[in-house]
Every structure is written in structure tokens, then in C-alpha cells.
């Protein structure tokens, strides 16, 4: 059976369904592009945070007495004891 053998109503219904599917596919492509951009941006943020964490870890041993102050402050009893 060839599409030209179908009644006009059936052909119009098929055309409408095809158009609807093409619209949905187009929206899905746009959504996929947007999600890919979000993933790229998030990966860039993760990479920046990893670099910042590495930089902070390198600075931590260089803090010298700053680390000792933190450990002594934790040894003190609260005032209510």
C-alpha cells in the first residue's frame, strides 16, 4: 500500500504525527545540547576546585604555627567544666 492510496484523513493524520515527531526530536536535540553545556561547565568548575584544593593542601604545611594553634585550641576544656 502506497501513501497515495490512503484516504486524505489518514494521510493528514500520518503527516501530523510525523510533524509532531520531528518537533519532539528537535526539542530533544536542543535539550541535549543544553545539558552538554551544563556538563562542560560543571567539569570546568570541578577542575578549578581540584586545582584550588591542591593549592590549599600545598599551603597547609607552610602554615607552620597556624596548625599548632588549631590543635591546642581543641585541647582546651569548655568554660562550663
C-alpha distances in whole Angstrom, upper triangle without the diagonal:
4,7,8,6,8,12,14,16,13,12,16,16,14,16,19,19,18,21,23,22,24,27,27,27,29,32,32,33,36,37,37,39,41,42,42,45,47,47,48,51,52,52,55,56,57,58,61,62,62,64,66,67,68,70,72,72,74,76,77,80,81,82,85,87,84,83,86,86,83,84,88,86,84,88,89,90,88,91,91,92
4,5,5,7,11,13,15,12,11,14,15,13,14,17,17,16,19,21,21,22,25,26,25,27,30,30,31,34,35,35,37,39,40,41,43,45,45,47,49,50,51,53,55,55,57,59,60,61,63,65,66,67,69,71,71,73,75,76,79,80,81,84,86,83,82,85,86,82,84,87,86,84,87,89,89,88,91,91,92
4,5,5,9,10,11,9,7,10,12,9,10,14,14,13,16,18,18,19,22,23,23,25,27,28,29,31,33,33,35,37,38,39,41,43,43,45,47,48,49,51,53,54,55,57,58,59,61,63,64,65,67,69,69,71,73,74,77,78,79,82,84,81,80,83,84,80,82,85,84,82,85,87,87,86,89,89,90
4,5,8,9,12,10,8,11,13,12,12,16,17,16,18,21,21,21,24,26,26,27,30,31,31,34,35,36,37,40,41,42,44,46,46,48,50,51,52,54,56,57,58,60,61,62,64,66,67,68,70,72,73,74,76,77,80,81,82,85,87,84,83,87,87,84,85,88,87,85,88,90,90,89,92,92,93
4,7,9,12,10,9,13,14,13,14,17,18,18,20,22,23,24,26,28,28,30,32,33,34,36,38,38,40,42,43,44,46,48,48,50,52,53,54,56,58,59,60,62,64,64,66,68,69,70,72,74,75,77,78,79,82,83,84,87,89,86,85,88,88,85,87,90,88,87,90,91,92,90,93,93,94
4,6,8,6,6,10,11,10,12,15,15,16,18,20,20,22,24,25,26,28,30,31,32,34,35,36,38,40,41,42,44,46,46,48,50,51,52,54,56,57,58,60,62,62,65,66,67,68,71,72,73,75,77,77,80,82,82,85,87,84,83,86,86,83,84,88,86,84,87,89,89,87,90,90,91
4,6,5,6,9,10,11,12,14,16,17,18,20,21,23,24,26,27,29,30,32,33,35,36,37,39,41,42,43,45,47,48,49,51,52,54,56,57,58,60,62,63,64,66,67,68,70,72,73,74,76,78,79,82,83,83,86,88,85,84,87,87,84,85,88,87,85,88,90,90,88,90,90,92
4,5,5,6,9,10,10,12,14,15,16,18,20,21,22,24,25,27,28,30,31,33,34,36,37,39,40,42,44,45,46,48,49,51,52,54,55,56,58,60,61,62,64,66,67,68,70,71,73,75,76,77,80,81,81,85,87,83,82,86,85,82,84,87,85,83,87,88,88,87,89,89,91
4,5,5,6,9,10,10,12,14,15,16,18,20,21,22,24,26,27,28,30,32,33,34,36,37,39,40,42,43,45,46,48,49,51,53,54,55,57,58,59,61,63,64,65,67,69,70,71,73,75,75,78,80,80,83,85,81,80,84,83,80,82,85,83,81,84,86,86,84,86,86,88
4,5,5,6,9,10,10,12,14,15,16,18,20,21,22,24,26,27,28,30,31,33,35,36,37,39,41,42,43,45,47,47,49,51,52,53,55,57,58,59,61,63,63,65,67,68,69,71,73,74,77,78,78,81,83,80,79,82,82,79,80,83,81,79,83,84,84,83,85,85,86
4,5,5,6,9,10,10,12,14,15,16,18,20,21,22,24,26,27,29,30,31,33,35,36,37,39,41,42,43,45,46,48,49,51,52,54,56,57,58,60,61,62,64,66,67,68,70,72,73,76,77,77,80,82,79,78,81,81,78,80,83,81,79,83,84,84,83,85,85,87
4,5,5,6,9,10,10,12,14,15,16,18,20,21,22,24,26,27,28,30,32,33,34,36,38,39,40,42,44,45,46,48,49,51,52,54,55,57,58,60,61,63,64,65,67,69,70,71,74,75,75,79,81,77,76,80,80,76,78,81,79,78,81,82,82,81,83,83,85
4,5,5,6,9,10,10,12,14,15,16,18,20,21,22,24,26,27,28,30,32,33,34,36,37,39,41,42,43,45,47,48,49,51,52,53,55,57,58,59,61,63,64,65,67,69,69,72,74,74,77,79,75,74,78,77,74,76,79,77,75,79,80,80,78,81,80,82
4,5,5,6,9,10,10,12,14,15,16,18,20,21,22,24,26,27,29,30,31,33,35,36,37,39,41,42,43,45,46,47,49,51,52,53,55,57,57,59,61,62,63,65,67,68,71,72,72,76,77,74,73,76,76,73,75,78,76,74,78,79,79,78,80,80,82
4,5,5,6,9,10,10,12,14,15,16,18,20,21,23,24,26,27,29,30,31,33,35,36,37,39,41,42,44,45,46,48,50,51,52,54,56,57,58,60,61,62,64,66,67,70,71,71,75,76,73,72,76,76,73,74,77,76,74,78,79,79,78,80,80,82
4,5,5,6,9,10,10,12,14,15,17,18,20,21,22,24,26,27,28,30,32,33,34,36,38,39,40,42,44,45,46,48,49,51,53,54,55,57,59,60,61,63,64,65,68,69,70,73,75,71,70,74,74,70,72,75,73,72,75,76,77,75,77,77,79
4,5,5,6,9,10,11,12,14,15,16,18,20,21,22,24,26,27,28,30,31,32,34,36,37,38,41,42,43,45,46,47,49,51,52,53,55,57,58,59,61,62,63,66,67,68,71,73,69,68,72,72,68,70,73,71,69,73,74,74,73,75,75,77
4,5,5,6,9,10,10,12,14,15,16,18,20,21,23,24,25,27,29,30,31,33,35,36,37,39,41,42,43,45,46,47,49,51,52,53,55,57,58,60,61,62,65,66,67,70,72,69,68,71,71,68,69,73,71,69,73,74,75,73,76,76,78
4,5,5,6,9,10,11,12,14,15,17,18,20,21,23,24,26,27,29,30,32,33,35,36,38,39,41,42,44,45,46,48,50,51,53,54,55,57,59,60,61,64,65,66,69,71,67,67,70,70,67,69,72,70,68,72,73,74,72,75,75,77
4,5,5,6,9,10,11,12,14,15,16,18,20,21,22,24,26,27,28,30,32,33,34,36,38,39,40,42,43,45,47,48,49,51,53,53,55,57,58,59,62,63,63,67,68,65,64,68,67,64,66,69,67,66,69,70,71,69,72,72,73
4,5,5,6,9,10,10,12,14,15,16,18,20,21,22,24,26,26,28,30,31,32,35,36,37,38,40,41,43,45,46,47,49,51,52,53,55,57,57,60,62,62,65,67,64,63,66,66,63,64,68,66,64,68,69,70,68,71,71,73
4,5,5,6,9,10,11,12,14,15,17,18,20,21,23,24,26,27,29,30,31,33,35,36,37,39,41,42,44,45,46,48,50,51,52,54,56,57,60,61,61,65,66,63,62,66,66,63,64,68,66,65,68,70,70,69,71,72,73
4,5,5,6,9,10,11,12,14,15,17,18,20,21,23,24,26,27,29,30,32,33,35,36,38,39,41,42,44,45,47,48,49,51,53,54,55,58,59,59,63,65,61,61,64,64,61,63,66,64,63,66,68,68,66,69,69,71
4,5,5,6,9,10,10,12,14,15,16,18,20,21,22,24,26,27,28,30,31,32,34,36,37,38,40,42,43,45,46,47,49,51,52,53,56,57,57,61,62,59,58,62,61,58,60,63,61,60,63,65,65,64,66,67,68
4,5,5,6,9,10,10,12,14,15,16,18,20,21,22,24,25,27,29,30,31,33,35,36,37,39,40,41,43,45,46,47,49,51,52,55,56,56,60,62,58,57,61,61,58,60,63,61,60,63,65,65,64,67,67,69
4,5,5,6,9,10,11,13,14,15,17,19,20,21,23,25,26,27,29,30,32,33,35,36,38,39,41,42,44,45,47,48,50,51,54,55,55,59,61,57,57,60,60,57,59,62,61,59,63,64,65,64,66,67,69
4,5,5,6,9,10,11,12,14,15,17,18,20,21,22,24,26,27,28,30,32,33,34,36,37,39,41,42,43,45,47,48,49,52,53,53,57,58,55,54,58,58,55,57,60,58,57,60,62,62,61,63,64,65
4,5,5,6,9,10,10,12,14,15,16,18,20,21,22,24,26,26,28,30,31,32,34,36,37,39,40,41,43,45,46,47,50,51,52,55,57,54,53,56,56,53,55,58,56,55,58,60,60,59,62,62,64
4,5,5,6,9,10,11,12,14,15,17,18,20,21,23,24,26,27,29,30,31,33,35,36,37,39,41,42,44,45,46,49,50,51,54,56,53,52,56,56,53,55,58,56,55,59,60,61,60,63,63,65
4,5,5,6,9,10,11,13,14,15,17,19,20,21,23,24,26,27,29,30,32,33,35,36,38,39,41,42,44,45,48,49,49,53,55,51,51,54,54,51,53,57,55,54,57,59,60,58,61,62,63
4,5,5,6,9,10,11,12,14,15,16,18,20,21,22,24,26,27,28,30,31,33,35,36,37,39,41,42,43,46,47,47,51,52,49,48,52,52,49,51,54,52,51,54,56,57,55,58,58,60
4,5,5,6,9,10,10,12,14,15,16,18,20,21,22,24,25,27,29,30,31,33,35,36,37,39,41,42,44,46,46,49,51,48,47,51,51,48,50,53,51,50,54,55,56,55,58,59,60
4,5,5,6,9,10,11,12,14,15,17,19,20,21,23,24,26,27,29,30,32,33,35,36,38,39,41,44,44,45,48,50,47,47,50,50,48,50,53,51,50,54,55,57,55,58,59,61
4,5,5,6,9,10,11,12,14,15,17,18,20,21,23,24,26,27,29,30,32,33,35,36,38,39,42,43,43,47,48,45,45,48,48,45,47,50,49,48,51,53,54,53,55,56,58
4,5,5,6,9,10,10,12,14,15,16,18,20,21,22,24,26,27,28,30,31,33,35,36,37,40,41,41,45,46,43,43,46,46,43,45,48,47,45,49,51,51,50,53,54,55
4,5,5,6,9,10,11,12,14,15,16,18,20,21,23,24,25,27,29,30,31,33,35,36,39,40,40,44,46,43,42,46,46,43,45,48,47,46,49,51,52,51,54,55,56
4,5,5,6,9,10,11,12,14,15,17,18,20,21,23,24,26,27,29,30,32,33,35,38,38,39,42,44,41,41,44,44,42,44,47,46,45,48,50,51,50,53,54,56
4,5,5,6,9,10,11,12,14,15,16,18,20,21,22,24,26,27,28,30,31,33,36,37,37,40,42,39,38,42,42,39,41,44,43,42,45,47,48,47,50,51,52
4,5,5,6,9,10,10,12,14,15,16,18,20,21,22,24,25,27,29,30,31,34,35,36,39,41,38,37,41,41,38,40,43,42,41,44,46,47,46,49,50,52
4,5,5,6,9,10,11,12,14,15,17,18,20,21,23,24,26,27,29,30,33,34,35,38,40,37,37,40,41,38,40,43,42,41,45,47,48,47,50,52,53
4,5,5,6,9,10,11,12,14,15,17,18,20,21,23,24,26,27,29,32,32,33,36,38,35,35,38,38,36,38,41,40,39,43,45,46,45,48,49,51
4,5,5,6,9,10,10,12,14,15,16,18,20,21,22,24,26,27,30,31,31,34,36,33,32,36,36,33,35,39,37,36,40,42,43,42,45,46,47
4,5,5,6,9,10,10,12,14,15,16,18,20,21,23,24,25,28,29,30,33,36,33,32,36,36,33,35,39,38,37,40,42,44,43,46,48,48
4,5,5,6,9,10,11,12,14,15,17,18,20,21,23,24,27,28,29,32,34,32,31,35,35,33,35,38,37,37,40,42,44,43,46,48,49
4,5,5,6,9,10,10,12,14,15,16,18,20,21,22,25,26,26,30,32,29,28,32,32,30,32,35,34,33,37,39,40,40,42,44,45
4,5,5,6,9,10,10,12,14,15,16,18,20,21,24,25,25,29,31,28,27,31,31,28,30,34,33,32,35,37,39,38,41,43,44
4,5,5,6,9,10,11,12,14,15,17,19,20,23,24,25,28,30,28,27,31,31,29,31,34,34,33,36,38,40,40,43,45,46
4,5,5,6,9,10,11,12,14,15,17,18,21,22,22,26,28,26,25,29,29,27,29,33,32,32,35,37,39,39,41,43,44
4,5,5,6,9,10,10,12,14,15,16,19,20,20,24,26,23,23,26,27,24,26,30,29,28,32,33,35,35,38,40,41
4,5,5,6,9,10,10,12,14,15,18,19,20,23,26,23,22,26,27,24,26,29,29,28,31,34,36,36,39,41,41
4,5,5,6,9,10,11,13,14,17,17,19,22,25,22,22,25,26,25,26,30,29,29,32,35,37,37,40,42,43
4,5,5,6,9,10,11,12,15,16,16,20,22,19,19,23,23,22,24,27,26,26,30,32,34,34,37,39,40
4,5,5,6,9,10,10,13,15,15,18,21,18,17,21,22,19,21,25,24,24,27,29,32,32,35,37,37
4,5,5,6,9,10,12,13,15,18,20,18,17,21,22,21,22,25,26,25,28,31,33,34,37,39,39
4,5,5,6,9,11,11,13,16,19,17,17,20,21,20,22,25,25,25,28,30,33,34,36,39,39
4,5,5,6,9,10,10,14,16,14,13,17,18,16,18,21,21,22,25,27,29,30,33,35,36
4,5,5,8,9,10,13,16,14,12,16,18,16,17,21,21,21,24,26,29,30,33,35,35
4,6,7,7,10,12,15,14,13,17,19,18,19,22,23,23,26,28,31,32,35,38,38
4,6,5,6,10,12,11,11,15,16,15,17,20,20,21,24,26,29,30,33,35,35
4,5,5,8,10,9,8,11,13,12,14,17,17,18,20,23,26,27,30,32,32
4,5,6,10,9,8,11,13,13,14,17,18,19,21,23,26,28,31,34,33
4,5,9,9,9,12,14,14,16,18,19,20,22,24,28,29,32,35,34
4,6,5,6,9,10,11,13,15,16,17,19,21,25,26,28,31,31
4,5,6,7,9,11,12,13,15,17,18,20,24,26,28,31,30
4,5,5,6,9,10,11,12,15,16,17,21,22,24,28,27
4,5,5,7,9,10,11,13,15,16,20,21,23,26,26
4,5,5,6,9,10,11,13,15,19,20,23,26,25
4,5,5,6,9,10,11,13,17,19,21,24,23
4,6,5,6,9,10,11,15,16,18,22,21
4,6,5,7,9,11,14,15,18,21,20
4,5,5,7,9,13,15,18,20,19
4,5,5,7,11,13,15,18,17
4,5,6,9,10,13,16,15
4,6,8,10,13,15,14
4,7,9,12,15,13
4,6,9,11,10
4,6,8,7
4,6,6
4,6
4
